[in-house]
Amino acid sequence: MIEVTKRATVSDNGDGVNGAGDTINYVITIENKGNIQITGLTLSDIITDGNGTNLTLTSGPTFASNSSTSPQGTITPNVISTYNATYLVTQANADTGSVNNTVTVTGSSPGNTNDVSDVSDDGDDTDGNTTNDATVVEFNLNSSIEVTKTAVVADSNTNSKTDIGDIVTYTITVSNTGNTSISGISFNDVITTSLGAQLSLNAVPTRISTSNGSAVGSLKVGEYATYVALFTIDATAFAAEKISNTVTVTANAGGLTG
């Protein structure tokens, strides 16, 4: 019989958290726990993200060593064979919360009379799973956005006053300040007078630019987008002498608001 264990360590990219840009280093050990020689070792590796989507290892599994003088692919009784593999984590992987990896090892006995196979264990029995459990690397998800809004008044009627007919341009900046991608950005924009009267923007906020090329409504990690909304001062707003405008931005990464 053989026993297969797969352990993982993470090489951090410098940001101090498990996530995109990190490299997962896998060490696979295959131990011959029987009393006959096993040859022709084959490894079938399955790696998926947290949503179950199949991925492809960046490298390996590659033979590293045997604990005796046995050649690659052969292990005599009590010998341990070691293989290495790596995976470079992408942002799409990190967004799913984890990368899960399992390897199945098959070996042949003399005359193929007692062929053996085993599915890897993660080497951690404290998790309640003692056999055949996937090696899971979890990511530290921190989804957050930050929203700022500024206003500039255009003196449309050129009378050097802020009054009826002038146009207020609101510039809204939405920044992805977390470590997950976000999408489905929506706005709830409320504009009122100081007397509590409800007003309406000329149109919903419109995106005019983004810092990293994402589609409208989406932001990559560290990316920001700029939106513009207009309001034409009417008699109701002018009579109140002051207007107030607040926007709540919601994204589908946990329904965040900022």
Buried (B, 14 or more C-beta within 10 A) or exposed (E): BBBBBBBBEBEEBEEEBBBBBBBBBBBBBBBBBBEBBBBEBEBEBBBBBBEEEEBEBEEBBEBBEBBBEBEEBBBBEEBBBBBBBBBBBBBEBBBBBBBBBBBBBBBBBEEEEEEBEBBBBBBBEEEEEEEEBBBBBEBEBEBBBBBEBEEEBBEEEEEEEEBBEBBBEBBBBBBBBBBBBBBEBEBEBEBBBEEEEEBEBEEEBEBEEBBEEBEEBBBBBEBBBBBBBBBBBBEBBBEBEEBEBEBEBBBBBEEBEB
